[in-house]
Amino acid sequence: MNDSTTTRTAADTLRAVAELIEAHPDLPVPFTSLYDHRPETADLHWYLHLAHRDPANAGDKARAIITALGGTWSKDFNRTDDTARFTRRWNGLSLEVSVQREQVCTRRVVGTETVTIPARPAAAAVPERTETRDLVEWDCGSLLADQDQAVSA
């Protein structure tokens, strides 16, 4: 791809982003990334799990975004930060909706376990102890399970 083609491709991609935002004024504005080594694609992220994005209604907003944009979305649940991510490709754009797992899944305690937490050698004042922790599973059905939509998420 030469510089002229790259510039034209990047402009076309950004137009697609603008058209998407204009077509859905009711949706939160996504964060957008465009990379010069991939001008044919842009990454649009709706980071609904961030505190300044009002995470209390994040599940409803995620449903609205996915319903409005339609299509088939992949879902992934990150075990390290309790974030649910929904992704799909659309018109050369990479779309991602991120939300706290408890906004779209049901936490279910399935038992308890007793674990021994060893003393820390550098902290002699913190002795070994035993504690009981909940064993938890998450029921994460379709984000749109309660809606009659031809959208998969």
MARVO-88559 format. One record per atom (N, C-alpha, C): residue number from 1; residue in one letter; atom name; x, y, z. Coordinates in steps of 0.2 Angstrom, whole numbers, plus 5000, padded with zeros to 4 digits. Example, Ala and Ser with C-alpha at 12.3 -4.5 7.8 and 13.67 -1.06 7.14 Angstrom:
BEGIN
REC  resi  resn  name  east  north    up
REC     1     a     N  5066   4972  5039
REC     1     a    CA  5062   4978  5039
REC     1     a     C  5066   4984  5039
REC     2     s     N  5064   4989  5035
REC     2     s    CA  5068   4995  5036
REC     2     s     C  5064   5000  5039
% end
This chain:
BEGIN
REC  resi  resn  name  east  north    up
REC     1     m     N  5004   4994  5000
REC     1     m    CA  5000   5000  5000
REC     1     m     C  5004   5006  5000
REC     2     n     N  5003   5011  4995
REC     2     n    CA  5007   5017  4995
REC     2     n     C  5004   5022  5000
REC     3     d     N  5008   5028  5001
REC     3     d    CA  5005   5033  5005
REC     3     d     C  4999   5036  5003
REC     4     s     N  4997   5037  4997
REC     4     s    CA  4991   5039  4995
REC     4     s     C  4985   5034  4996
REC     5     t     N  4987   5028  4995
REC     5     t    CA  4981   5023  4996
REC     5     t     C  4980   5022  5004
REC     6     t     N  4986   5023  5008
REC     6     t    CA  4985   5022  5015
REC     6     t     C  4981   5028  5017
REC     7     t     N  4982   5034  5015
REC     7     t    CA  4978   5040  5017
REC     7     t     C  4971   5039  5015
REC     8     r     N  4970   5037  5009
REC     8     r    CA  4963   5036  5007
REC     8     r     C  4959   5031  5011
REC     9     t     N  4963   5025  5012
REC     9     t    CA  4960   5020  5016
REC     9     t     C  4958   5022  5023
REC    10     a     N  4963   5026  5026
REC    10     a    CA  4962   5028  5033
REC    10     a     C  4956   5033  5033
REC    11     a     N  4955   5038  5028
REC    11     a    CA  4950   5042  5028
REC    11     a     C  4943   5039  5027
REC    12     d     N  4943   5033  5023
REC    12     d    CA  4937   5029  5022
REC    12     d     C  4935   5026  5029
REC    13     t     N  4940   5023  5032
REC    13     t    CA  4938   5020  5039
REC    13     t     C  4936   5025  5044
REC    14     l     N  4939   5031  5044
REC    14     l    CA  4936   5036  5049
REC    14     l     C  4929   5038  5047
REC    15     r     N  4928   5039  5041
REC    15     r    CA  4921   5040  5038
REC    15     r     C  4916   5035  5041
REC    16     a     N  4918   5029  5040
REC    16     a    CA  4913   5023  5043
REC    16     a     C  4912   5024  5050
REC    17     v     N  4917   5026  5054
REC    17     v    CA  4917   5027  5061
REC    17     v     C  4912   5033  5063
REC    18     a     N  4913   5038  5059
REC    18     a    CA  4908   5044  5060
REC    18     a     C  4901   5042  5058
REC    19     e     N  4900   5039  5053
REC    19     e    CA  4893   5037  5051
REC    19     e     C  4890   5032  5056
REC    20     l     N  4894   5028  5059
REC    20     l    CA  4891   5023  5064
REC    20     l     C  4889   5028  5070
REC    21     i     N  4893   5032  5072
REC    21     i    CA  4891   5037  5078
REC    21     i     C  4885   5041  5076
REC    22     e     N  4885   5044  5070
REC    22     e    CA  4879   5048  5068
REC    22     e     C  4873   5044  5068
REC    23     a     N  4873   5038  5066
REC    23     a    CA  4867   5033  5065
REC    23     a     C  4865   5031  5071
REC    24     h     N  4869   5032  5077
REC    24     h    CA  4866   5029  5083
REC    24     h     C  4868   5034  5089
REC    25     p     N  4864   5040  5088
REC    25     p    CA  4866   5045  5093
REC    25     p     C  4864   5044  5100
REC    26     d     N  4860   5038  5101
REC    26     d    CA  4858   5036  5108
REC    26     d     C  4863   5032  5111
REC    27     l     N  4868   5030  5108
REC    27     l    CA  4873   5025  5111
REC    27     l     C  4879   5030  5113
REC    28     p     N  4882   5027  5119
REC    28     p    CA  4888   5030  5121
REC    28     p     C  4894   5031  5115
REC    29     v     N  4897   5036  5115
REC    29     v    CA  4902   5037  5110
REC    29     v     C  4908   5033  5112
REC    30     p     N  4911   5029  5107
REC    30     p    CA  4916   5024  5108
REC    30     p     C  4923   5027  5108
REC    31     f     N  4928   5024  5112
REC    31     f    CA  4935   5026  5111
REC    31     f     C  4937   5023  5104
REC    32     t     N  4941   5027  5100
REC    32     t    CA  4943   5025  5093
REC    32     t     C  4950   5025  5093
REC    33     s     N  4953   5020  5090
REC    33     s    CA  4960   5019  5088
REC    33     s     C  4961   5018  5081
REC    34     l     N  4965   5021  5077
REC    34     l    CA  4967   5020  5070
REC    34     l     C  4975   5019  5070
REC    35     y     N  4977   5014  5067
REC    35     y    CA  4984   5013  5067
REC    35     y     C  4987   5014  5060
REC    36     d     N  4992   5017  5059
REC    36     d    CA  4995   5018  5052
REC    36     d     C  4997   5012  5049
REC    37     h     N  4999   5007  5052
REC    37     h    CA  5001   5000  5049
REC    37     h     C  4994   4996  5047
REC    38     r     N  4988   4998  5049
REC    38     r    CA  4982   4995  5047
REC    38     r     C  4977   5000  5046
REC    39     p     N  4978   5004  5041
REC    39     p    CA  4973   5010  5040
REC    39     p     C  4966   5007  5037
REC    40     e     N  4966   5001  5036
REC    40     e    CA  4959   4998  5033
REC    40     e     C  4955   4996  5039
REC    41     t     N  4957   4997  5045
REC    41     t    CA  4953   4995  5051
REC    41     t     C  4954   5000  5056
REC    42     a     N  4949   5001  5060
REC    42     a    CA  4949   5005  5066
REC    42     a     C  4946   5001  5072
REC    43     d     N  4949   5002  5078
REC    43     d    CA  4946   4999  5084
REC    43     d     C  4942   5003  5088
REC    44     l     N  4935   5001  5089
REC    44     l    CA  4931   5005  5092
REC    44     l     C  4929   5001  5099
REC    45     h     N  4930   5005  5104
REC    45     h    CA  4929   5002  5111
REC    45     h     C  4924   5005  5115
REC    46     w     N  4919   5002  5118
REC    46     w    CA  4915   5005  5123
REC    46     w     C  4917   5002  5129
REC    47     y     N  4921   5005  5133
REC    47     y    CA  4923   5003  5140
REC    47     y     C  4918   5005  5145
REC    48     l     N  4913   5001  5145
REC    48     l    CA  4907   5002  5150
REC    48     l     C  4909   5001  5157
REC    49     h     N  4915   4997  5158
REC    49     h    CA  4916   4995  5165
REC    49     h     C  4920   5000  5169
REC    50     l     N  4922   5006  5165
REC    50     l    CA  4926   5011  5169
REC    50     l     C  4921   5015  5173
REC    51     a     N  4924   5018  5178
REC    51     a    CA  4920   5021  5183
REC    51     a     C  4917   5028  5180
REC    52     h     N  4920   5031  5176
REC    52     h    CA  4917   5037  5173
REC    52     h     C  4912   5036  5168
REC    53     r     N  4911   5030  5166
REC    53     r    CA  4906   5028  5161
REC    53     r     C  4900   5026  5164
REC    54     d     N  4898   5027  5170
REC    54     d    CA  4892   5025  5174
REC    54     d     C  4891   5017  5174
REC    55     p     N  4896   5013  5177
REC    55     p    CA  4895   5006  5176
REC    55     p     C  4889   5003  5179
REC    56     a     N  4885   5007  5183
REC    56     a    CA  4879   5004  5186
REC    56     a     C  4874   5002  5181
REC    57     n     N  4874   5006  5175
REC    57     n    CA  4869   5004  5170
REC    57     n     C  4873   5001  5164
REC    58     a     N  4879   4998  5165
REC    58     a    CA  4883   4996  5160
REC    58     a     C  4880   4990  5156
REC    59     g     N  4876   4985  5159
REC    59     g    CA  4873   4979  5156
REC    59     g     C  4868   4982  5151
REC    60     d     N  4864   4987  5153
REC    60     d    CA  4859   4989  5149
REC    60     d     C  4862   4993  5143
REC    61     k     N  4867   4996  5144
REC    61     k    CA  4871   5000  5138
REC    61     k     C  4874   4995  5133
REC    62     a     N  4877   4990  5136
REC    62     a    CA  4880   4984  5132
REC    62     a     C  4874   4981  5128
REC    63     r     N  4869   4980  5130
REC    63     r    CA  4863   4977  5127
REC    63     r     C  4861   4981  5121
REC    64     a     N  4860   4988  5123
REC    64     a    CA  4858   4993  5118
REC    64     a     C  4863   4993  5112
REC    65     i     N  4870   4993  5113
REC    65     i    CA  4875   4994  5108
REC    65     i     C  4875   4988  5104
REC    66     i     N  4874   4982  5107
REC    66     i    CA  4875   4976  5103
REC    66     i     C  4868   4975  5099
REC    67     t     N  4862   4977  5102
REC    67     t    CA  4856   4976  5098
REC    67     t     C  4856   4981  5092
REC    68     a     N  4858   4987  5093
REC    68     a    CA  4858   4992  5088
REC    68     a     C  4863   4991  5082
REC    69     l     N  4869   4988  5084
REC    69     l    CA  4873   4986  5079
REC    69     l     C  4872   4979  5075
REC    70     g     N  4868   4975  5079
REC    70     g    CA  4867   4968  5076
REC    70     g     C  4872   4964  5075
REC    71     g     N  4871   4959  5071
REC    71     g    CA  4876   4954  5069
REC    71     g     C  4878   4949  5075
REC    72     t     N  4883   4945  5074
REC    72     t    CA  4885   4940  5079
REC    72     t     C  4891   4942  5082
REC    73     w     N  4891   4942  5089
REC    73     w    CA  4896   4945  5093
REC    73     w     C  4900   4939  5097
REC    74     s     N  4906   4939  5097
REC    74     s    CA  4910   4934  5102
REC    74     s     C  4910   4937  5109
REC    75     k     N  4910   4932  5114
REC    75     k    CA  4911   4935  5120
REC    75     k     C  4916   4931  5124
REC    76     d     N  4920   4935  5128
REC    76     d    CA  4926   4932  5132
REC    76     d     C  4925   4935  5139
REC    77     f     N  4927   4931  5143
REC    77     f    CA  4927   4933  5150
REC    77     f     C  4934   4932  5153
REC    78     n     N  4936   4938  5155
REC    78     n    CA  4943   4939  5157
REC    78     n     C  4943   4937  5165
REC    79     r     N  4947   4932  5167
REC    79     r    CA  4947   4929  5173
REC    79     r     C  4951   4934  5178
REC    80     t     N  4956   4938  5175
REC    80     t    CA  4960   4942  5179
REC    80     t     C  4957   4948  5182
REC    81     d     N  4953   4951  5178
REC    81     d    CA  4950   4957  5180
REC    81     d     C  4942   4958  5180
REC    82     d     N  4939   4952  5179
REC    82     d    CA  4932   4951  5180
REC    82     d     C  4928   4955  5174
REC    83     t     N  4931   4956  5169
REC    83     t    CA  4928   4960  5163
REC    83     t     C  4925   4955  5158
REC    84     a     N  4919   4956  5155
REC    84     a    CA  4916   4953  5150
REC    84     a     C  4917   4957  5144
REC    85     r     N  4920   4954  5138
REC    85     r    CA  4921   4958  5132
REC    85     r     C  4917   4954  5126
REC    86     f     N  4914   4959  5123
REC    86     f    CA  4910   4956  5117
REC    86     f     C  4913   4960  5111
REC    87     t     N  4915   4956  5106
REC    87     t    CA  4918   4958  5100
REC    87     t     C  4915   4956  5093
REC    88     r     N  4916   4960  5088
REC    88     r    CA  4914   4958  5081
REC    88     r     C  4917   4963  5076
REC    89     r     N  4918   4960  5070
REC    89     r    CA  4920   4964  5065
REC    89     r     C  4914   4967  5061
REC    90     w     N  4915   4973  5059
REC    90     w    CA  4909   4976  5055
REC    90     w     C  4912   4982  5050
REC    91     n     N  4911   4981  5044
REC    91     n    CA  4913   4986  5039
REC    91     n     C  4920   4988  5040
REC    92     g     N  4925   4983  5041
REC    92     g    CA  4932   4985  5042
REC    92     g     C  4934   4987  5049
REC    93     l     N  4929   4988  5053
REC    93     l    CA  4930   4990  5060
REC    93     l     C  4930   4985  5065
REC    94     s     N  4934   4985  5070
REC    94     s    CA  4934   4980  5075
REC    94     s     C  4930   4983  5081
REC    95     l     N  4925   4980  5083
REC    95     l    CA  4921   4983  5088
REC    95     l     C  4922   4979  5095
REC    96     e     N  4922   4982  5100
REC    96     e    CA  4922   4979  5107
REC    96     e     C  4918   4983  5112
REC    97     v     N  4914   4979  5116
REC    97     v    CA  4910   4982  5121
REC    97     v     C  4913   4978  5128
REC    98     s     N  4916   4982  5132
REC    98     s    CA  4918   4979  5139
REC    98     s     C  4914   4981  5144
REC    99     v     N  4912   4976  5149
REC    99     v    CA  4908   4978  5154
REC    99     v     C  4910   4973  5160
REC   100     q     N  4909   4975  5166
REC   100     q    CA  4910   4971  5172
REC   100     q     C  4906   4965  5172
REC   101     r     N  4909   4959  5173
REC   101     r    CA  4905   4953  5173
REC   101     r     C  4899   4953  5177
REC   102     e     N  4899   4956  5183
REC   102     e    CA  4892   4955  5187
REC   102     e     C  4887   4959  5184
REC   103     q     N  4888   4964  5179
REC   103     q    CA  4883   4967  5175
REC   103     q     C  4879   4963  5170
REC   104     v     N  4882   4958  5168
REC   104     v    CA  4879   4953  5163
REC   104     v     C  4879   4946  5164
REC   105     c     N  4881   4944  5170
REC   105     c    CA  4881   4937  5173
REC   105     c     C  4878   4937  5180
REC   106     t     N  4876   4931  5182
REC   106     t    CA  4874   4930  5188
REC   106     t     C  4879   4926  5192
REC   107     r     N  4881   4929  5198
REC   107     r    CA  4886   4926  5202
REC   107     r     C  4882   4920  5207
REC   108     r     N  4885   4914  5207
REC   108     r    CA  4882   4909  5210
REC   108     r     C  4887   4906  5215
REC   109     v     N  4886   4906  5221
REC   109     v    CA  4891   4902  5226
REC   109     v     C  4889   4895  5226
REC   110     v     N  4894   4891  5224
REC   110     v    CA  4892   4883  5224
REC   110     v     C  4895   4879  5229
REC   111     g     N  4898   4883  5234
REC   111     g    CA  4901   4879  5240
REC   111     g     C  4907   4884  5243
REC   112     t     N  4910   4881  5247
REC   112     t    CA  4916   4884  5251
REC   112     t     C  4922   4880  5251
REC   113     e     N  4928   4883  5252
REC   113     e    CA  4934   4879  5253
REC   113     e     C  4938   4883  5258
REC   114     t     N  4942   4879  5262
REC   114     t    CA  4946   4881  5267
REC   114     t     C  4953   4881  5264
REC   115     v     N  4956   4887  5265
REC   115     v    CA  4963   4887  5262
REC   115     v     C  4968   4890  5268
REC   116     t     N  4974   4887  5267
REC   116     t    CA  4979   4890  5272
REC   116     t     C  4983   4895  5269
REC   117     i     N  4984   4900  5271
REC   117     i    CA  4988   4906  5269
REC   117     i     C  4994   4906  5273
REC   118     p     N  5000   4904  5269
REC   118     p    CA  5006   4904  5273
REC   118     p     C  5008   4911  5276
REC   119     a     N  5012   4911  5281
REC   119     a    CA  5015   4917  5284
REC   119     a     C  5020   4919  5279
REC   120     r     N  5021   4926  5278
REC   120     r    CA  5026   4929  5274
REC   120     r     C  5032   4929  5278
REC   121     p     N  5038   4926  5275
REC   121     p    CA  5044   4927  5279
REC   121     p     C  5046   4934  5280
REC   122     a     N  5045   4938  5276
REC   122     a    CA  5048   4945  5277
REC   122     a     C  5043   4949  5282
REC   123     a     N  5038   4946  5283
REC   123     a    CA  5033   4949  5288
REC   123     a     C  5031   4945  5294
REC   124     a     N  5036   4944  5298
REC   124     a    CA  5035   4939  5304
REC   124     a     C  5028   4941  5308
REC   125     a     N  5026   4947  5307
REC   125     a    CA  5020   4949  5311
REC   125     a     C  5014   4946  5308
REC   126     v     N  5014   4944  5302
REC   126     v    CA  5008   4941  5298
REC   126     v     C  5009   4933  5299
REC   127     p     N  5006   4930  5303
REC   127     p    CA  5007   4923  5304
REC   127     p     C  5002   4919  5299
REC   128     e     N  5004   4912  5298
REC   128     e    CA  5000   4908  5294
REC   128     e     C  4993   4908  5297
REC   129     r     N  4988   4908  5292
REC   129     r    CA  4981   4908  5295
REC   129     r     C  4977   4904  5290
REC   130     t     N  4971   4902  5292
REC   130     t    CA  4966   4898  5288
REC   130     t     C  4960   4902  5287
REC   131     e     N  4957   4902  5281
REC   131     e    CA  4951   4906  5280
REC   131     e     C  4947   4902  5275
REC   132     t     N  4940   4903  5276
REC   132     t    CA  4935   4900  5272
REC   132     t     C  4933   4905  5266
REC   133     r     N  4933   4903  5260
REC   133     r    CA  4932   4907  5254
REC   133     r     C  4926   4903  5250
REC   134     d     N  4922   4908  5247
REC   134     d    CA  4916   4905  5243
REC   134     d     C  4919   4902  5237
REC   135     l     N  4917   4897  5234
REC   135     l    CA  4918   4894  5228
REC   135     l     C  4912   4897  5223
REC   136     v     N  4914   4900  5218
REC   136     v    CA  4910   4904  5214
REC   136     v     C  4910   4902  5207
REC   137     e     N  4904   4901  5204
REC   137     e    CA  4903   4900  5197
REC   137     e     C  4899   4906  5194
REC   138     w     N  4900   4908  5188
REC   138     w    CA  4896   4913  5185
REC   138     w     C  4892   4910  5179
REC   139     d     N  4885   4912  5179
REC   139     d    CA  4881   4910  5174
REC   139     d     C  4880   4916  5169
REC   140     c     N  4883   4915  5163
REC   140     c    CA  4884   4920  5158
REC   140     c     C  4880   4918  5152
REC   141     g     N  4874   4918  5152
REC   141     g    CA  4870   4916  5146
REC   141     g     C  4871   4921  5141
REC   142     s     N  4867   4922  5136
REC   142     s    CA  4867   4927  5131
REC   142     s     C  4865   4933  5134
REC   143     l     N  4869   4938  5132
REC   143     l    CA  4867   4945  5134
REC   143     l     C  4860   4947  5132
REC   144     l     N  4858   4944  5127
REC   144     l    CA  4851   4946  5124
REC   144     l     C  4846   4941  5125
REC   145     a     N  4847   4937  5130
REC   145     a    CA  4842   4931  5132
REC   145     a     C  4835   4933  5133
REC   146     d     N  4834   4939  5136
REC   146     d    CA  4828   4941  5137
REC   146     d     C  4824   4945  5132
REC   147     q     N  4828   4946  5126
REC   147     q    CA  4825   4949  5120
REC   147     q     C  4824   4945  5114
REC   148     d     N  4819   4946  5110
REC   148     d    CA  4818   4942  5104
REC   148     d     C  4821   4945  5098
REC   149     q     N  4828   4944  5098
REC   149     q    CA  4832   4948  5093
REC   149     q     C  4836   4943  5089
REC   150     a     N  4837   4944  5082
REC   150     a    CA  4841   4940  5078
REC   150     a     C  4849   4942  5079
REC   151     v     N  4850   4944  5085
REC   151     v    CA  4857   4946  5087
REC   151     v     C  4860   4941  5092
REC   152     s     N  4866   4939  5091
REC   152     s    CA  4869   4934  5095
REC   152     s     C  4875   4937  5099
REC   153     a     N  4874   4936  5106
REC   153     a    CA  4880   4939  5110
REC   153     a     C  4880   4935  5116
% end
